[in-house]
Amino acid sequence: MGAAGPDEAGVASPVLDSMGSSSRRARLLTVMAGIALSVVLLSLRQRRSRSSGLRAIREAP
């Protein structure tokens, strides 16, 4: 029998490992970008609601 290659021995080849790593990185960046966008949109929404509440208080008789 011949010697087992790296893939047959259960060790990932460097090419497959780097592809999986970049895929994980891309997914992580996508999730982080989504979280950042959500935080920005929520803070804008709160700022608008706060400013409209202050405007109503100032305009009250």
PDB file of N, CA, C and O in Angstrom:
ATOM      1  N   MET A   1       0.832  -1.186   0.000  1.00  0.00           N
ATOM      2  CA  MET A   1       0.000   0.000   0.000  1.00  0.00           C
ATOM      3  C   MET A   1       0.871   1.242   0.000  1.00  0.00           C
ATOM      4  O   MET A   1       1.960   1.242   0.573  1.00  0.00           O
ATOM      5  N   GLY A   2       0.393   2.304  -0.644  1.00  0.00           N
ATOM      6  CA  GLY A   2       1.144   3.548  -0.717  1.00  0.00           C
ATOM      7  C   GLY A   2       0.926   4.389   0.526  1.00  0.00           C
ATOM      8  O   GLY A   2       0.009   4.135   1.308  1.00  0.00           O
ATOM      9  N   ALA A   3       1.756   5.369   0.700  1.00  0.00           N
ATOM     10  CA  ALA A   3       1.622   6.282   1.851  1.00  0.00           C
ATOM     11  C   ALA A   3       0.401   7.157   1.652  1.00  0.00           C
ATOM     12  O   ALA A   3       0.089   7.562   0.532  1.00  0.00           O
ATOM     13  N   ALA A   4      -0.271   7.439   2.718  1.00  0.00           N
ATOM     14  CA  ALA A   4      -1.477   8.273   2.656  1.00  0.00           C
ATOM     15  C   ALA A   4      -1.073   9.721   2.409  1.00  0.00           C
ATOM     16  O   ALA A   4      -0.114  10.217   3.000  1.00  0.00           O
ATOM     17  N   GLY A   5      -1.811  10.394   1.534  1.00  0.00           N
ATOM     18  CA  GLY A   5      -1.581  11.814   1.274  1.00  0.00           C
ATOM     19  C   GLY A   5      -2.146  12.642   2.409  1.00  0.00           C
ATOM     20  O   GLY A   5      -2.818  12.103   3.288  1.00  0.00           O
ATOM     21  N   PRO A   6      -1.891  13.923   2.411  1.00  0.00           N
ATOM     22  CA  PRO A   6      -2.364  14.782   3.501  1.00  0.00           C
ATOM     23  C   PRO A   6      -3.882  14.751   3.660  1.00  0.00           C
ATOM     24  O   PRO A   6      -4.381  14.749   4.786  1.00  0.00           O
ATOM     25  N   ASP A   7      -4.632  14.726   2.537  1.00  0.00           N
ATOM     26  CA  ASP A   7      -6.088  14.729   2.625  1.00  0.00           C
ATOM     27  C   ASP A   7      -6.600  13.414   3.187  1.00  0.00           C
ATOM     28  O   ASP A   7      -7.574  13.395   3.939  1.00  0.00           O
ATOM     29  N   GLU A   8      -5.944  12.309   2.825  1.00  0.00           N
ATOM     30  CA  GLU A   8      -6.387  11.010   3.303  1.00  0.00           C
ATOM     31  C   GLU A   8      -6.067  10.829   4.774  1.00  0.00           C
ATOM     32  O   GLU A   8      -6.752  10.071   5.461  1.00  0.00           O
ATOM     33  N   ALA A   9      -5.063  11.492   5.266  1.00  0.00           N
ATOM     34  CA  ALA A   9      -4.674  11.357   6.665  1.00  0.00           C
ATOM     35  C   ALA A   9      -5.538  12.227   7.573  1.00  0.00           C
ATOM     36  O   ALA A   9      -5.372  12.193   8.792  1.00  0.00           O
ATOM     37  N   GLY A  10      -6.459  13.006   7.002  1.00  0.00           N
ATOM     38  CA  GLY A  10      -7.333  13.842   7.805  1.00  0.00           C
ATOM     39  C   GLY A  10      -6.785  15.241   8.042  1.00  0.00           C
ATOM     40  O   GLY A  10      -7.367  15.997   8.820  1.00  0.00           O
ATOM     41  N   VAL A  11      -5.694  15.604   7.403  1.00  0.00           N
ATOM     42  CA  VAL A  11      -5.119  16.936   7.542  1.00  0.00           C
ATOM     43  C   VAL A  11      -5.559  17.749   6.333  1.00  0.00           C
ATOM     44  O   VAL A  11      -5.380  17.319   5.193  1.00  0.00           O
ATOM     45  N   ALA A  12      -6.126  18.906   6.575  1.00  0.00           N
ATOM     46  CA  ALA A  12      -6.611  19.744   5.475  1.00  0.00           C
ATOM     47  C   ALA A  12      -5.436  20.308   4.698  1.00  0.00           C
ATOM     48  O   ALA A  12      -4.398  20.645   5.269  1.00  0.00           O
ATOM     49  N   SER A  13      -5.612  20.403   3.400  1.00  0.00           N
ATOM     50  CA  SER A  13      -4.558  21.004   2.584  1.00  0.00           C
ATOM     51  C   SER A  13      -4.568  22.512   2.791  1.00  0.00           C
ATOM     52  O   SER A  13      -5.618  23.072   3.106  1.00  0.00           O
ATOM     53  N   PRO A  14      -3.442  23.181   2.625  1.00  0.00           N
ATOM     54  CA  PRO A  14      -3.377  24.640   2.848  1.00  0.00           C
ATOM     55  C   PRO A  14      -4.344  25.409   1.959  1.00  0.00           C
ATOM     56  O   PRO A  14      -4.884  26.431   2.382  1.00  0.00           O
ATOM     57  N   VAL A  15      -4.573  24.940   0.733  1.00  0.00           N
ATOM     58  CA  VAL A  15      -5.467  25.663  -0.181  1.00  0.00           C
ATOM     59  C   VAL A  15      -6.891  25.632   0.355  1.00  0.00           C
ATOM     60  O   VAL A  15      -7.561  26.664   0.393  1.00  0.00           O
ATOM     61  N   LEU A  16      -7.356  24.470   0.764  1.00  0.00           N
ATOM     62  CA  LEU A  16      -8.717  24.378   1.286  1.00  0.00           C
ATOM     63  C   LEU A  16      -8.851  25.143   2.598  1.00  0.00           C
ATOM     64  O   LEU A  16      -9.883  25.764   2.851  1.00  0.00           O
ATOM     65  N   ASP A  17      -7.828  25.104   3.422  1.00  0.00           N
ATOM     66  CA  ASP A  17      -7.873  25.800   4.693  1.00  0.00           C
ATOM     67  C   ASP A  17      -7.966  27.316   4.491  1.00  0.00           C
ATOM     68  O   ASP A  17      -8.736  27.992   5.174  1.00  0.00           O
ATOM     69  N   SER A  18      -7.180  27.842   3.554  1.00  0.00           N
ATOM     70  CA  SER A  18      -7.214  29.285   3.326  1.00  0.00           C
ATOM     71  C   SER A  18      -8.544  29.715   2.717  1.00  0.00           C
ATOM     72  O   SER A  18      -9.029  30.811   3.000  1.00  0.00           O
ATOM     73  N   MET A  19      -9.142  28.857   1.878  1.00  0.00           N
ATOM     74  CA  MET A  19     -10.448  29.198   1.302  1.00  0.00           C
ATOM     75  C   MET A  19     -11.510  29.214   2.392  1.00  0.00           C
ATOM     76  O   MET A  19     -12.364  30.101   2.407  1.00  0.00           O
ATOM     77  N   GLY A  20     -11.472  28.253   3.298  1.00  0.00           N
ATOM     78  CA  GLY A  20     -12.436  28.227   4.391  1.00  0.00           C
ATOM     79  C   GLY A  20     -12.244  29.410   5.316  1.00  0.00           C
ATOM     80  O   GLY A  20     -13.216  29.967   5.826  1.00  0.00           O
ATOM     81  N   SER A  21     -11.004  29.797   5.536  1.00  0.00           N
ATOM     82  CA  SER A  21     -10.703  30.920   6.414  1.00  0.00           C
ATOM     83  C   SER A  21     -11.224  32.225   5.812  1.00  0.00           C
ATOM     84  O   SER A  21     -11.795  33.049   6.526  1.00  0.00           O
ATOM     85  N   SER A  22     -11.031  32.421   4.506  1.00  0.00           N
ATOM     86  CA  SER A  22     -11.532  33.658   3.892  1.00  0.00           C
ATOM     87  C   SER A  22     -13.047  33.665   3.845  1.00  0.00           C
ATOM     88  O   SER A  22     -13.668  34.723   3.947  1.00  0.00           O
ATOM     89  N   SER A  23     -13.643  32.502   3.692  1.00  0.00           N
ATOM     90  CA  SER A  23     -15.098  32.435   3.693  1.00  0.00           C
ATOM     91  C   SER A  23     -15.630  32.820   5.079  1.00  0.00           C
ATOM     92  O   SER A  23     -16.615  33.549   5.196  1.00  0.00           O
ATOM     93  N   ARG A  24     -14.963  32.319   6.125  1.00  0.00           N
ATOM     94  CA  ARG A  24     -15.362  32.668   7.483  1.00  0.00           C
ATOM     95  C   ARG A  24     -15.171  34.153   7.737  1.00  0.00           C
ATOM     96  O   ARG A  24     -16.003  34.800   8.374  1.00  0.00           O
ATOM     97  N   ARG A  25     -14.061  34.689   7.229  1.00  0.00           N
ATOM     98  CA  ARG A  25     -13.789  36.121   7.401  1.00  0.00           C
ATOM     99  C   ARG A  25     -14.856  36.958   6.706  1.00  0.00           C
ATOM    100  O   ARG A  25     -15.335  37.947   7.261  1.00  0.00           O
ATOM    101  N   ALA A  26     -15.225  36.562   5.492  1.00  0.00           N
ATOM    102  CA  ALA A  26     -16.237  37.303   4.740  1.00  0.00           C
ATOM    103  C   ALA A  26     -17.571  37.270   5.475  1.00  0.00           C
ATOM    104  O   ALA A  26     -18.267  38.282   5.554  1.00  0.00           O
ATOM    105  N   ARG A  27     -17.925  36.104   6.012  1.00  0.00           N
ATOM    106  CA  ARG A  27     -19.176  35.994   6.763  1.00  0.00           C
ATOM    107  C   ARG A  27     -19.144  36.864   8.010  1.00  0.00           C
ATOM    108  O   ARG A  27     -20.125  37.531   8.337  1.00  0.00           O
ATOM    109  N   LEU A  28     -18.017  36.853   8.698  1.00  0.00           N
ATOM    110  CA  LEU A  28     -17.877  37.656   9.907  1.00  0.00           C
ATOM    111  C   LEU A  28     -17.986  39.144   9.584  1.00  0.00           C
ATOM    112  O   LEU A  28     -18.645  39.893  10.305  1.00  0.00           O
ATOM    113  N   LEU A  29     -17.338  39.572   8.496  1.00  0.00           N
ATOM    114  CA  LEU A  29     -17.419  40.984   8.107  1.00  0.00           C
ATOM    115  C   LEU A  29     -18.846  41.372   7.739  1.00  0.00           C
ATOM    116  O   LEU A  29     -19.290  42.478   8.050  1.00  0.00           O
ATOM    117  N   THR A  30     -19.566  40.467   7.079  1.00  0.00           N
ATOM    118  CA  THR A  30     -20.955  40.753   6.709  1.00  0.00           C
ATOM    119  C   THR A  30     -21.817  40.921   7.955  1.00  0.00           C
ATOM    120  O   THR A  30     -22.639  41.834   8.034  1.00  0.00           O
ATOM    121  N   VAL A  31     -21.623  40.032   8.925  1.00  0.00           N
ATOM    122  CA  VAL A  31     -22.400  40.124  10.168  1.00  0.00           C
ATOM    123  C   VAL A  31     -22.060  41.411  10.909  1.00  0.00           C
ATOM    124  O   VAL A  31     -22.953  42.097  11.406  1.00  0.00           O
ATOM    125  N   MET A  32     -20.774  41.742  10.985  1.00  0.00           N
ATOM    126  CA  MET A  32     -20.366  42.957  11.685  1.00  0.00           C
ATOM    127  C   MET A  32     -20.913  44.208  10.991  1.00  0.00           C
ATOM    128  O   MET A  32     -21.319  45.159  11.658  1.00  0.00           O
ATOM    129  N   ALA A  33     -20.924  44.209   9.668  1.00  0.00           N
ATOM    130  CA  ALA A  33     -21.466  45.353   8.931  1.00  0.00           C
ATOM    131  C   ALA A  33     -22.963  45.488   9.194  1.00  0.00           C
ATOM    132  O   ALA A  33     -23.471  46.600   9.333  1.00  0.00           O
ATOM    133  N   GLY A  34     -23.667  44.368   9.263  1.00  0.00           N
ATOM    134  CA  GLY A  34     -25.099  44.401   9.560  1.00  0.00           C
ATOM    135  C   GLY A  34     -25.374  44.957  10.944  1.00  0.00           C
ATOM    136  O   GLY A  34     -26.299  45.745  11.139  1.00  0.00           O
ATOM    137  N   ILE A  35     -24.556  44.538  11.906  1.00  0.00           N
ATOM    138  CA  ILE A  35     -24.729  45.041  13.275  1.00  0.00           C
ATOM    139  C   ILE A  35     -24.455  46.536  13.331  1.00  0.00           C
ATOM    140  O   ILE A  35     -25.197  47.282  13.972  1.00  0.00           O
ATOM    141  N   ALA A  36     -23.390  46.980  12.660  1.00  0.00           N
ATOM    142  CA  ALA A  36     -23.052  48.405  12.655  1.00  0.00           C
ATOM    143  C   ALA A  36     -24.171  49.226  12.014  1.00  0.00           C
ATOM    144  O   ALA A  36     -24.532  50.290  12.515  1.00  0.00           O
ATOM    145  N   LEU A  37     -24.711  48.730  10.916  1.00  0.00           N
ATOM    146  CA  LEU A  37     -25.805  49.434  10.243  1.00  0.00           C
ATOM    147  C   LEU A  37     -27.028  49.517  11.145  1.00  0.00           C
ATOM    148  O   LEU A  37     -27.685  50.556  11.209  1.00  0.00           O
ATOM    149  N   SER A  38     -27.336  48.433  11.840  1.00  0.00           N
ATOM    150  CA  SER A  38     -28.482  48.437  12.756  1.00  0.00           C
ATOM    151  C   SER A  38     -28.298  49.458  13.863  1.00  0.00           C
ATOM    152  O   SER A  38     -29.239  50.171  14.211  1.00  0.00           O
ATOM    153  N   VAL A  39     -27.099  49.537  14.421  1.00  0.00           N
ATOM    154  CA  VAL A  39     -26.829  50.485  15.500  1.00  0.00           C
ATOM    155  C   VAL A  39     -26.997  51.922  14.999  1.00  0.00           C
ATOM    156  O   VAL A  39     -27.584  52.756  15.688  1.00  0.00           O
ATOM    157  N   VAL A  40     -26.485  52.206  13.812  1.00  0.00           N
ATOM    158  CA  VAL A  40     -26.605  53.555  13.253  1.00  0.00           C
ATOM    159  C   VAL A  40     -28.064  53.911  13.011  1.00  0.00           C
ATOM    160  O   VAL A  40     -28.505  55.008  13.356  1.00  0.00           O
ATOM    161  N   LEU A  41     -28.816  52.983  12.417  1.00  0.00           N
ATOM    162  CA  LEU A  41     -30.229  53.273  12.139  1.00  0.00           C
ATOM    163  C   LEU A  41     -31.029  53.454  13.424  1.00  0.00           C
ATOM    164  O   LEU A  41     -31.892  54.329  13.497  1.00  0.00           O
ATOM    165  N   LEU A  42     -30.753  52.634  14.437  1.00  0.00           N
ATOM    166  CA  LEU A  42     -31.472  52.786  15.706  1.00  0.00           C
ATOM    167  C   LEU A  42     -31.145  54.117  16.371  1.00  0.00           C
ATOM    168  O   LEU A  42     -32.032  54.767  16.924  1.00  0.00           O
ATOM    169  N   SER A  43     -29.883  54.525  16.322  1.00  0.00           N
ATOM    170  CA  SER A  43     -29.528  55.796  16.958  1.00  0.00           C
ATOM    171  C   SER A  43     -30.161  56.971  16.211  1.00  0.00           C
ATOM    172  O   SER A  43     -30.575  57.949  16.834  1.00  0.00           O
ATOM    173  N   LEU A  44     -30.238  56.882  14.890  1.00  0.00           N
ATOM    174  CA  LEU A  44     -30.906  57.947  14.127  1.00  0.00           C
ATOM    175  C   LEU A  44     -32.388  58.003  14.471  1.00  0.00           C
ATOM    176  O   LEU A  44     -32.953  59.087  14.617  1.00  0.00           O
ATOM    177  N   ARG A  45     -33.015  56.849  14.600  1.00  0.00           N
ATOM    178  CA  ARG A  45     -34.443  56.809  14.921  1.00  0.00           C
ATOM    179  C   ARG A  45     -34.691  57.410  16.298  1.00  0.00           C
ATOM    180  O   ARG A  45     -35.648  58.162  16.488  1.00  0.00           O
ATOM    181  N   GLN A  46     -33.821  57.077  17.272  1.00  0.00           N
ATOM    182  CA  GLN A  46     -33.988  57.632  18.620  1.00  0.00           C
ATOM    183  C   GLN A  46     -33.769  59.134  18.624  1.00  0.00           C
ATOM    184  O   GLN A  46     -34.472  59.865  19.321  1.00  0.00           O
ATOM    185  N   ARG A  47     -32.796  59.598  17.847  1.00  0.00           N
ATOM    186  CA  ARG A  47     -32.528  61.039  17.793  1.00  0.00           C
ATOM    187  C   ARG A  47     -33.726  61.777  17.217  1.00  0.00           C
ATOM    188  O   ARG A  47     -34.103  62.839  17.712  1.00  0.00           O
ATOM    189  N   ARG A  48     -34.332  61.208  16.160  1.00  0.00           N
ATOM    190  CA  ARG A  48     -35.510  61.853  15.559  1.00  0.00           C
ATOM    191  C   ARG A  48     -36.664  61.895  16.543  1.00  0.00           C
ATOM    192  O   ARG A  48     -37.333  62.919  16.682  1.00  0.00           O
ATOM    193  N   SER A  49     -36.897  60.774  17.232  1.00  0.00           N
ATOM    194  CA  SER A  49     -38.036  60.753  18.161  1.00  0.00           C
ATOM    195  C   SER A  49     -37.790  61.701  19.320  1.00  0.00           C
ATOM    196  O   SER A  49     -38.731  62.331  19.802  1.00  0.00           O
ATOM    197  N   ARG A  50     -36.556  61.819  19.780  1.00  0.00           N
ATOM    198  CA  ARG A  50     -36.235  62.753  20.862  1.00  0.00           C
ATOM    199  C   ARG A  50     -36.439  64.188  20.413  1.00  0.00           C
ATOM    200  O   ARG A  50     -37.018  64.994  21.141  1.00  0.00           O
ATOM    201  N   SER A  51     -35.964  64.512  19.210  1.00  0.00           N
ATOM    202  CA  SER A  51     -36.074  65.897  18.743  1.00  0.00           C
ATOM    203  C   SER A  51     -37.535  66.267  18.469  1.00  0.00           C
ATOM    204  O   SER A  51     -37.931  67.409  18.699  1.00  0.00           O
ATOM    205  N   SER A  52     -38.334  65.325  17.985  1.00  0.00           N
ATOM    206  CA  SER A  52     -39.739  65.651  17.745  1.00  0.00           C
ATOM    207  C   SER A  52     -40.469  65.823  19.073  1.00  0.00           C
ATOM    208  O   SER A  52     -41.387  66.638  19.169  1.00  0.00           O
ATOM    209  N   GLY A  53     -40.073  65.062  20.107  1.00  0.00           N
ATOM    210  CA  GLY A  53     -40.672  65.230  21.426  1.00  0.00           C
ATOM    211  C   GLY A  53     -40.323  66.576  22.018  1.00  0.00           C
ATOM    212  O   GLY A  53     -41.174  67.226  22.624  1.00  0.00           O
ATOM    213  N   LEU A  54     -39.081  67.005  21.852  1.00  0.00           N
ATOM    214  CA  LEU A  54     -38.667  68.319  22.355  1.00  0.00           C
ATOM    215  C   LEU A  54     -39.388  69.431  21.615  1.00  0.00           C
ATOM    216  O   LEU A  54     -39.767  70.439  22.210  1.00  0.00           O
ATOM    217  N   ARG A  55     -39.578  69.243  20.302  1.00  0.00           N
ATOM    218  CA  ARG A  55     -40.270  70.248  19.510  1.00  0.00           C
ATOM    219  C   ARG A  55     -41.700  70.405  20.003  1.00  0.00           C
ATOM    220  O   ARG A  55     -42.202  71.526  20.087  1.00  0.00           O
ATOM    221  N   ALA A  56     -42.372  69.290  20.334  1.00  0.00           N
ATOM    222  CA  ALA A  56     -43.745  69.350  20.813  1.00  0.00           C
ATOM    223  C   ALA A  56     -43.807  70.059  22.165  1.00  0.00           C
ATOM    224  O   ALA A  56     -44.760  70.790  22.434  1.00  0.00           O
ATOM    225  N   ILE A  57     -42.811  69.854  23.010  1.00  0.00           N
ATOM    226  CA  ILE A  57     -42.796  70.512  24.315  1.00  0.00           C
ATOM    227  C   ILE A  57     -42.595  72.024  24.127  1.00  0.00           C
ATOM    228  O   ILE A  57     -43.252  72.819  24.799  1.00  0.00           O
ATOM    229  N   ARG A  58     -41.714  72.416  23.240  1.00  0.00           N
ATOM    230  CA  ARG A  58     -41.448  73.851  23.021  1.00  0.00           C
ATOM    231  C   ARG A  58     -42.654  74.558  22.414  1.00  0.00           C
ATOM    232  O   ARG A  58     -42.930  75.714  22.736  1.00  0.00           O
ATOM    233  N   GLU A  59     -43.384  73.844  21.517  1.00  0.00           N
ATOM    234  CA  GLU A  59     -44.513  74.471  20.835  1.00  0.00           C
ATOM    235  C   GLU A  59     -45.784  74.473  21.677  1.00  0.00           C
ATOM    236  O   GLU A  59     -46.769  75.110  21.306  1.00  0.00           O
ATOM    237  N   ALA A  60     -45.772  73.774  22.795  1.00  0.00           N
ATOM    238  CA  ALA A  60     -46.973  73.706  23.645  1.00  0.00           C
ATOM    239  C   ALA A  60     -47.230  75.093  24.259  1.00  0.00           C
ATOM    240  O   ALA A  60     -46.289  75.817  24.582  1.00  0.00           O
ATOM    241  N   PRO A  61     -48.507  75.452  24.414  1.00  0.00           N
ATOM    242  CA  PRO A  61     -48.844  76.771  24.978  1.00  0.00           C
ATOM    243  C   PRO A  61     -48.535  76.901  26.443  1.00  0.00           C
ATOM    244  O   PRO A  61     -48.770  77.956  27.033  1.00  0.00           O
TER     245      PRO A  61
END
